[in-house]
Amino acid sequence: MSLSAPKLQRIAALVDEALDLRGAAAAVRGEFPELRAQVVDALDVRDEQPAFTVGTRRVYLVACDGHCWQLTRDPQRAGGVLLAQA
């Protein structure tokens, strides 16, 4: 799976438009049901670099090897996003 530039732009818009992170994750899942979208605590990703930031919201890309999920900076490998509040 991969996240194209237009898809990433749409995800950024959904994150920006949502009232809160849970709403943003729900909006991403609603528009892109093939993607994982989860809210995580900022402490869980404190040492990681987000793929992009929308206001005070951080968006991280995640990839799956078929069993385990890991953070990635490569949109071509990404199959989902993690959202955290800065």
C-alpha positions in Angstrom: 0.0 0.0 0.0 1.1 3.6 -0.5 0.0 7.1 0.2 0.1 9.3 -2.9 0.7 13.1 -2.6 -3.0 13.9 -3.3 -4.1 11.3 -0.6 -1.6 12.9 1.9 -3.0 16.3 1.1 -6.5 15.1 1.7 -5.5 13.5 5.0 -3.9 16.8 6.1 -7.2 18.6 5.2 -9.3 16.1 7.2 -7.0 16.4 10.2 -7.2 20.2 9.9 -11.0 20.3 9.6 -11.8 17.9 12.5 -12.8 19.3 15.9 -10.5 16.9 17.7 -8.0 14.0 17.0 -10.6 11.3 17.4 -12.8 13.0 14.8 -9.8 13.3 12.5 -9.1 9.6 12.8 -12.7 8.8 12.1 -12.8 11.1 9.1 -9.6 9.5 7.6 -11.0 6.0 8.2 -14.4 7.1 6.7 -12.8 8.5 3.5 -10.0 5.9 3.2 -11.3 2.6 4.7 -8.3 0.7 3.5 -6.0 2.8 5.8 -5.4 2.4 9.6 -5.9 5.7 11.5 -5.2 5.7 15.2 -4.9 8.4 17.9 -1.8 8.0 20.1 -0.6 9.9 23.1 2.2 12.4 22.3 4.4 10.7 24.8 4.3 7.5 22.8 5.9 9.2 19.8 7.9 11.8 21.6 11.2 10.7 20.1 9.9 10.3 16.6 9.7 12.8 13.7 6.2 13.3 12.3 5.7 13.0 8.5 3.9 16.4 8.7 2.2 18.7 11.2 -1.2 20.4 10.8 -1.4 23.2 13.4 -0.7 21.5 16.7 -1.5 18.0 15.3 1.2 15.7 14.3 0.8 13.0 11.6 3.0 9.9 11.6 3.0 7.3 8.8 2.9 3.7 9.6 3.7 0.6 7.6 2.9 -3.1 8.1 5.0 -6.1 7.2 1.9 -8.3 7.5 2.1 -8.7 11.2 3.8 -5.8 13.0 3.2 -2.0 12.5 6.1 0.4 12.5 6.7 4.1 11.8 8.0 5.0 8.4 8.9 8.2 6.6 8.3 6.6 3.3 4.7 7.3 1.9 5.2 4.4 -0.6 5.3 1.9 2.3 2.6 3.6 4.5 -0.7 1.9 5.1 -1.9 4.2 7.8 -1.4 7.2 10.0 -1.0 7.8 13.7 -2.3 11.2 15.0 -0.9 12.9 18.1 -1.5 16.3 19.7 1.7 18.4 20.0 
